[in-house]
Amino acid sequence: MTSSLPTSRAGSTRDAPARPGPMKRAGDTIWRFVVAVLAHALVIAIWYVVIEYGHVPHYIMPTPVATLESLGIETNHWLANTAVTASEIVGGYVIAVLVGIALAIAFTWSRPVETAVMPLLVSLNMIPKVALGPLFIVWFSYGVMPNTIIAFSISFFPILLTTARGFREIEPDLLDLVRSLRGSRWQVFSKIQLPGALPYIFSGMKVGAILAVAGAVVGEFLGSSSGLGYLMLQVQVTLDTASMFMAVILITLIGVVLYGVVLGLERLLVVRDARVE
């Protein structure tokens, strides 16, 4: 009987799955990065081959080289327009994160507030944001403000929903245990609910980052005097597709950087096993 216990322990230890070490995780990250870079390089190579050897007119689709050369067109004011679009995206997104998390906390702490406010937010979210664009222009005129509001309105709701869900996914037994130890509402929230909801918060933030980019560009299409979306409408008249492609690439880079910042914060604050992929 005494000899079977160590054997059982040894067997259970041997059968347990080994957790990947830091070197293994770093290797996986580098490999995923290399694959992503190679995939993008392959798309660019296919793009070049199709245009050059498929005899596609350059006014329909430019080559990668012609697209890069469009950065030298001074009248496009690339830096100024990129800064405007980036400020609209980041500004709308940051406001969406702050308001979404704040409302989710309010809904968690007060059921009557959620009952009264959530149906109203659902109804407002069903309004097509494109339809609100002309009204925003009337109310706030042209500029960064209306486009920031559109970016906020599009990216706000997913952050609110996932954050509110995360606050409710905490195990009731754990909450009852803390309350039985006379933990205050703030202690329950800061020590239990907020850390447990972080994976859901970042999941909503990643979705919101993608939607914020779309919201800002839609706002510039509807009415703006600057920005990359505005620039695309201007060069469309002259069939300068190289500049249009470059504007799309810069918008994409802004979104990728924003998404990367969110991923970095998630890796810093949320343990690997708890992340919502």
N, C-alpha and C positions, 0 to 999 in steps of 0.2 A: 504493500500500500504506500509506504513512504517513498519507494523508488519511482512510482508512477507519476507523482506530482511534479518532480523536476522535468520528466519527459514531456508531460502535458504542457508545461510552461515553455519548454524549448520549442515544441511544435507550434504553439500559438505565436511565439516570437518569429519563428521562421515563416509562418504563413501570412503575417501582417505585411501589407504593402509598404514598400520603402518610399519615404518622402524624398523627392528630388532635392539635391543639395544646391547651394548657391551657384556653384560652377555649372551645374546642369541647367539651372534656370537661366543663367546668363547666356549659355550656349544656345538655348532655345530662342531667346530674344534676338540674338545676333542672327540666327538662321532665318527667323521670320522677317527681319529687316532686309537681309540679303535677297530673299525671295521676292519681297515687295518691290525692291529696287529693280530687280531683273524683270519683273512683270511690267513695270512702267517702261523700262528700256525697250522691251519687246513691242509694246504698243507703239512707241515712237518710231521704231524701225519699220513696223508694218505701215504706219502712216506715211513715212517717207517713200517706201517702195511703191505703195499704191498710187501716190501722187506722181512720182517721177516716171514710173514705167506704165502706169495706166493712162497717162496723157490726160489727166484731169485738169481742166482750166484752173489757174491759180485764183481767179476771182470767185470760184466756187469753193475751193478748199486749198489753202496755202500749204507749202511745205513747212516742216519744223524750222528750217533755216530762215525762211521768209518771216515766220512768226516771231522769231527772236530778233530779227533785224528791225521789226516794227517798233521795238523799244527805243530805237534811235530817232523816231519822229517826235520832235520837240513840241509840236502843236497838240499832241495828245496829253501832255502834262501828266505823265504816268504817276509820279510820286504824289502829286496833290490829289488826283482822283483816287488812287489806292488808299491814301490816308483817310479820305472822306468815307469810302465804303467800309474800311476797317473800323473806323470810329462808330459807324452806324451798327455794324454787326456786334462789336464788343459791347457797346453801350446798351443796346436792346437786350443782349444776352445776359449781361450782369444784372440788369433790372429784373429780368424774368426769373433768374435764380433767386435773388433776394426776396421778391414778392411771392414766388411760388413756395419757397421754404417757409416763409413767415405765415402764409395762409394755411399751409399744411399743419404747422404747429398749432395755430388757432383752432383748426378743425379737430385736432387730437385732444386739445384741452377742453373744448366746449362742443358738445353734440348739437345744442340749439343753433350755434353759429354755422356749423356745417349744414344743418337742415335748411337754414334760411338762405345761405349764400351759394352753396354748391349748385342748386338748380339754375340760379341766375348766371353763374359762370358757364355752365354747360350751354345755356341758350346763347350767350354772347359768343362762345367759341364756335357755334354753328354758323355764325354770320360769315360769309366769304370775305376774307380780308381784302381781296381785290376790289370788292364793292365799297369798302370803307376808304380806299385810297383817295378818291376825289373829295370825300368829306374831310379827310385829314388835311388835304391841300387847302381847302376853304378855311378850316379852323386854324391851321398852323403855318400856312403859306409854304413856299418851297424851302428846301434846306434839309439839314440833318435831322431835325426834330421829328417830322412826320415819318421818315423812313426808319428811325430808331423805334418809334411807337409800333410800326408794322412788324418789325423784327421781334419786338417784345411780345406782341399779341399772338404771333404764330408760335413762338418757342415756349411761352409761359405754361400752357395747359399740361403738356406731358410732364413737366417738372413737378407741377402741383400734384398730379394724380399718383405718380410713382413715389413721391415723398410721403404723401398721406398713407399710401399702402404700406410703405416701409415702417412707419410709426405703429401700424396696427399688427404687423407680423410678429411682434415680440410675444414670446410664450406667456400666456396668462399666469402660469404657475410661478414664473420668475418675477413677474410684477407683484403677485400676491406675497411672495417671500420678502421682497424689499419693503413693501408697505407694512407687513407684519413686524418688521424691524423698525418701524416708525420713520421710514424715510420720507422726506418731504417730496412734494410734487416736482420741484426743481431737481432734486437728487435722482428721482426716478427717471426724469427726462434726460439729464446730462450723463448719467452713469449707465443707463440701460437702453432707453428708447433711441437716443441720438446715435450712439455707436452701432446699435443694431440696424438702424435705418440707413446708414451710410452707403451700403451697396445699392440700395434702391435710389437714393438721392443721386449718386453718380450715374446710374443707369438713365435716369431722366435727364440729367445734365448732358449726357452724350447725345441723346435724341434732340434735345433743345439746341445744341451747338449746330447741328445740321440744319435745323429749321430756321435758325436765326440768319444764316447766310441767305437762304431763299427769301426770307422776309425782307431783308434790306435791299436785295436786288430787285424784287418785285416793286418795292416802293420807288426805286430810282426809275424803273420803267414807266410807272404811272405818272410821275412828275418830279423832276429834280433839275437842278442847275449844275450839278457836279457829281462825281462818282464814276465808278467803272461801268455801271449799268447805263448811266447817262451817256458816257463815252461811246458805248456800243451803238446806241441809237444815232449818235452823230456820224460815226464812220459808216454806218449801214447805208447812208444816202450815197456815198461814193464807192460802194462795194469794196471797201477796204477790209476784206475778210481776215487778213493777217492781224490787223489791230483788234478785230473782234475776237479772234482766237486767243490773242495775248491777254485780252481783258478777262476772258473766261478762265484762262490759266491762273491769272493773278487772284481772281475771286476764289478759285479752288484752293490756292495756296493759303489764303487767309483762313478758309474753313479748316484746312488740314492743321495749321498751326494752332487754332483754337481747340480743335478736337484733341490734338497732342497734349496741350496744357491740361485739359480735363483728365486725360489718361494718366499723365504724370502725377496729378494730385490724387487720383484714385489709387495708384500704386503706392503712394506715400502714406495714405491714410487708411486704406482698406487692405486687410490681409488677403493673400492670393485665393485661399479656399472660399472666402466669403463673397468674392466679386460676382456680380450678375453679368454674365457674358451675353 
